Every structure is written in C-alpha cells, then in structure tokens.
C-alpha cells in the first residue's frame, strides 16, 4: 500500500492538558479541515502530567484529511527559564544578563531533550543548550 501524501507539517505550542477547540488549536486545525476532537482528546490525555506547561507538538497532515501528531515535550527556553528561576529572557542578551545556570542544570535539560537535539553525545547537547541559554541572556557558570 502506498504511503499517504503529506500536504502539511504544522508546529504548535499548546498548554499541556488544556487544548480546546478555540485558538490556537481550533483555528489551526480548522484551516486544514481536520477533525479537531481527534487531536484534542488524545493530546489532553497524553499531556495531563505536564498540566498547564507549554508543549511543542508536530502535526503531519495528509491528503485525505487525516493526521499524525507527536509531542516533543517542553521547549528548551522554558526549561532554561525554570532552572535559572527567571520569568523571561533578556531583550539584549549580550548586554543584560537576567540569570545564571550551572553545568549540572544544562546536563539535566540535555538529558530531557536528548532525542530532539542535533548532537552526538552529552557534551554536544550541553553546548546546544548553553548556546540557547546565552542567547536568552542567561549566564553559564561552572
């Protein structure tokens, strides 16, 4: 059987366990003519343990108006802000530092995101996370 033709790849940031037929889920899925309840109920069930925290979701839409979705967990920036105990990143990251993060905390985040980062080993993953932290104005300390 030939595989279905993909007509769209969507990336959404949705509060875990709280997807509704309203924006952003309803408006995005509605544009593609998808049955949003086929996404909302399974998504809310699968992410209820992260209730209220944002989750990144990739949706692949097929020609016959069916879709597959995959939750990628929490965004790296949210994990960094949580570990550094800050509300938001710096607008001028090279000038204004808003927090600090340790190597151990970077390793924790790298372990959580290991399947999604483009790195060969822990050291490479830590460097990717450290770069994201620096771009947010978070200082990496030893």
C-alpha positions in Angstrom: 0.0 0.0 0.0 1.5 3.4 -0.9 2.0 5.9 1.9 -0.3 8.8 2.1 0.7 12.1 0.6 1.7 14.7 3.2 0.1 18.1 2.5 1.2 20.0 5.6 3.6 20.0 8.5 2.4 22.0 11.5 4.2 23.0 14.7 2.1 24.2 17.6 2.9 25.4 21.1 0.0 24.3 23.3 -0.6 24.3 27.1 -0.4 20.7 28.2 -3.7 19.1 29.1 -5.6 22.2 28.1 -6.1 22.0 24.3 -9.5 23.3 23.3 -11.4 23.9 20.1 -10.5 27.6 20.4 -7.3 29.2 19.2 -4.6 28.2 18.7 -5.7 24.6 18.1 -9.1 25.0 16.7 -8.2 27.8 14.2 -5.1 26.0 13.0 -6.7 22.5 12.6 -9.8 24.1 11.1 -7.8 25.7 8.3 -6.7 22.2 7.2 -10.3 20.8 7.5 -9.3 18.4 10.3 -11.5 16.9 13.0 -10.0 18.7 16.0 -11.6 16.4 18.6 -9.4 13.6 17.1 -6.5 15.6 18.3 -7.7 17.5 21.4 -8.8 14.5 23.5 -5.7 12.3 22.9 -3.4 15.3 23.4 -5.0 16.3 26.7 -4.8 12.7 27.9 -1.2 12.3 26.9 0.0 15.5 28.4 -2.0 15.7 31.6 1.1 15.1 33.7 2.6 18.4 32.5 -0.7 20.3 33.1 -0.5 24.0 32.2 3.1 24.0 31.0 3.6 24.6 27.2 4.3 21.6 25.0 5.6 21.6 21.4 3.6 19.5 19.0 4.3 18.5 15.4 1.4 17.5 13.3 1.7 15.9 9.9 -1.4 16.4 7.7 -2.3 14.0 4.9 -4.2 14.5 1.6 -7.2 12.5 3.0 -7.6 15.0 5.9 -6.1 12.6 8.5 -3.1 13.4 10.5 -0.4 12.1 12.9 1.0 14.1 15.8 3.9 13.8 18.1 4.6 15.7 21.3 8.2 17.0 21.6 7.8 18.0 25.3 8.5 21.3 26.7 10.5 24.0 24.8 14.2 24.3 25.8 13.7 28.0 26.6 11.0 27.1 29.1 13.3 24.6 30.8 16.2 27.1 30.9 13.9 29.8 32.5 12.7 27.3 35.0 16.2 26.2 36.0 17.5 29.8 36.1 14.4 30.9 38.0 13.6 33.8 35.7 10.3 34.9 34.1 11.7 35.8 30.7 14.9 36.1 28.7 16.8 39.3 28.1 15.9 41.6 25.2 19.7 42.5 24.8 21.3 39.2 25.8 24.8 40.4 25.0 24.4 43.3 27.5 21.8 42.5 30.0 22.2 39.2 31.9 19.0 38.0 33.6 20.1 34.9 35.4 22.6 32.1 35.8 22.6 28.4 35.0 25.1 25.7 36.1 26.7 22.9 34.0 24.7 20.4 36.1 21.4 22.1 35.2 22.5 22.2 31.5 23.1 18.4 31.7 19.6 17.8 33.2 18.0 19.8 30.3 20.2 18.0 27.8 19.1 14.6 29.2 15.4 15.6 28.9 15.8 16.8 25.3 18.3 14.2 24.1 16.1 12.7 21.4 15.4 16.1 19.8 18.8 17.7 19.8 21.1 17.6 16.8 24.1 16.4 18.8 26.1 13.1 19.0 26.9 13.0 22.7 26.1 14.7 26.1 28.9 17.3 25.5 27.4 18.3 22.2 23.9 18.5 23.7 25.2 20.6 26.6 26.8 23.0 24.1 23.5 23.4 22.2 21.6 24.1 25.5 24.3 26.5 26.7 24.1 28.5 23.4 20.3 28.8 23.8 20.8 30.0 27.4 23.4 32.6 26.4 21.1 33.9 23.6 18.4 34.4 26.3 20.8 36.4 28.5 21.4 33.6 31.0 25.0 33.3 32.1 26.5 29.8 32.1 28.6 29.3 35.3 30.8 26.4 36.3 
